[in-house]
Amino acid sequence: MHFDVPDPGFTGSARSKALLTLAVRLSLGFVVLLWLIHVMNWGLNLDPWPFGLRPREWSGLVGIVTAPLVHSDFAHLFSNSVPLATVGAVMLFLYPQSSLRVLPAVYLGPGLLVWLFGRSAVHLGASGLVYGLVSYVFFAGLLRRDRRAIAASLLAAFMYGSLTLGLLPIQHSVSWETHLSAALIGAWLALALRRLDIPPRKRYVWEDETEEEEGGESTVAESDGRAGPEA
């Protein structure tokens, strides 16, 4: 199978470098925001549980928006921070157009599904974002022939393959429903948006020569076709 190589003029352009810088800043900025929220809650001795998602409770609907922003403890937050920073930057850099659709979907979608179908418990934390982004990056790499996308997919599988355990109802304290919902949304979006954010591929000299030869043959054939009736 042939894998396309992105055009070096595109990947090495000033626009591409600026996009990478912006992607890193945005992903790190969101992680810093999560830490600021948690440190504030910790410093003021505020309970994060009221901001969590509680399935099928009207008061728990607010958790669809607030639950990804709060964490039970520092260990919980730290476990989400590294993958959010890395996979978030990859997502924003490789798939800037898709990110406008994927990020809202994996932020709000899992919470809505858990509110409808999840077990009665308090669900909180940004792990839904982690699973949704990792799932999108992984499956997008499988569906595309772009070498950058494939490399990102392999990186996600290598670094976060163990996250698959979080899809199973093994630990009672882990919201596997959020993880599974987010992973399914990410996979579905990778399929639905597979034609977005395709970089221009590198063209080789022999390709241009082949097109020139085909164009020349086409011109001659057209000339011959028009010469007959005129004669």
N, C-alpha and C positions, 0 to 999 in steps of 0.2 A: 504494500500500500504506500502511495506517495503522500508525504506530508509537506504542506506548503511552508516555505520560509518567508517570514515577513520582510517587506522591502526595507533594507537598511536605511534608506533615506527617510522612511516613516518612523522607524523605531529610534533612530538617532537624532530626530529633529528636535528643535527647541520646544515645539509644542508638546511632544511626547515627554520630554524631560520635565517640563512644567507640570504636566498632568501627573507624573509620578510624585513630584514634590507635593502637589495638592492632595493626592491620595493618601500619602503618608501623614500629612498634617491633619487631615480630617479624621482618619482612623485613630491616630494618637489623641486627637482632641476629644473624641467621644469617650475614649478610655479614661482620660483625665477627668472628664465630667462625671463619670461613674465613681471615680475615687473621691472627688470632691463631695458628691452626694453622700457617699458612705461615711467619710470622715466627719461630715456635718452631723449625720444621724448618730454616729458614735460619740462625738464630742458633746452633743446636746442630750445624749441618752434617749434618743427617739426610737420607738419600736418600728421596724420596717414592715411588719406583718400587715398593718392596716392598708398598706399600699400594694399588697399582693393581690393575685387573682384568685377569686373564690367561685368555683363553677356553680352556675345556676342560681346565684344570689345576685339580686339587682344591685346591691351595694358593691358587689365584687366586679361589676363591669368596668369600673375605673381602673382595675388592675390590668386591663388589656393595654392601656397606655403607660401606666406607672410601674407595673411589675418588672419589666426589663431594666429599669433604672435602679432598683434596690436589691441588696443582697443580704443574706443572713449573717455573714461574718466576713472577715478579711480573707480567709482561705477560699471561700466561695467566690469572692470578687477576683482574687488573683488567678484562680483557675480559668476564669473567663477573659481576663485582660489580655494575656499573650495571644491566644487565637484571634480575638477580636482585632487586635492591632495588626497582626500579620495578614490574616485572610481578608480583613476589611480593606487593607491597602491594596492587596492583589485584585480584589473585586473592583474597587474604584478605578484602578489603573487599567486593567485589561478590558473591563466591560463598563465604560462610563455611561453609555446610553441605557444598557440593561439595568444598571444600578438604580436609575430613577424609578424603575418598576419593582425590582427585586427587594430593595431595602424596605420600602413601606410594607410589602407583602410579608416578608419574614419577620418584621417587627410586630405587625398587628395580627396577621393571619393565624399564627399558632395560638395566641391568646384567645381569639374568637373560637377556635375549634376546641380548645381546652375548656373554655367556659361552657360550651354546649355539651361536650362529651366526657370531660375529664372527671376523675374521682374527686370526691369531696375532701379537699385539703386546700392549703394556701400555697399557691405556686408563685415563685418570684425568682428573679435573676435574669441575666442576659444570655443564658445558654441557648435559648431559642434562636437568637441572632447567630450565635456561633454555628449551630447545626444547620441553619438555613444557608448561610454563606458557604460553609465547607461543602455542603451538598451541591450547591449551584456550581462552585468552582470545579468540583470533582467531575460531575456529569457533563458540564460544558466542555471540559477537556476531552471526554470520551466521544462527544458528538461532533467535534470540530477537527479539521485537519491542520489547524494552526499549531505550529510547534510550541509557541509560547503558552497556548491554552493547555496543551498536553503536558508541558513541563509543570505548570501550575497544578494540574490535576494530580500528577504523581507526587508533587510536594505535599499537597493536602492529604493524600492517602498515606504518605510516609510519616508525616508529623502528627496527624490526627486520626489515623485509622482506628485507634483504640476507642474513639468516641462511639463506635458502633455498639459498644456495650451499654451505652446510655440510652439506646433505643429499646432496651428490654426492661420489663418490670422486675428488676433484680433487687434494687435497693428501695426500700419504702420511702426514704427521705429524698429521693431523686425524682424530679418531674419528668419521667420518661415520656409522658403524653406530649409535653411541650417539645421534647427532642424529636419525637417521631413526626409530629405535625410539621415542624419546621423543616425537617429533612425531606419530607414528601413535597412540601411546597417548593423547596429549592430545586429538587429534581424535576418537577413539572415545569417550572419556569425555565430551567436549562434547556428543556426540549422545546418549549414554546418560543423562546427568544434566541434559538440557535443561529438565526440569520442576522442577528444584530452584532455590531462591534467586530466585524470581520476586517482585519487590517489588509491593506494592499499587499499582495505577495510579490516576492522578488522575481523579476523577469530575467531570463538568461538570453545570451546572444543568439543561441540557436533558435529560440522561440521567435525572436524578431525576424531572423532570416527566413524561417518557415512561413511566417505570415506574409512577408514580402513576396516570396515565391508564389504562394497561393493567390495573392492579389494580382500578380502579374499574369498568371494563367487565366484568371477570371476576366481580365481586361482584354486579352487576346480573343477569348471565346466570345465575348460580347461584340467585339469588332467584326469577327467572322460572321456572326449572326445577322448583323445589320447590313453587311456587304451584299448578301444574296438578293434581297428584294430590290435594292437600289440598282443592281446590275440589270 
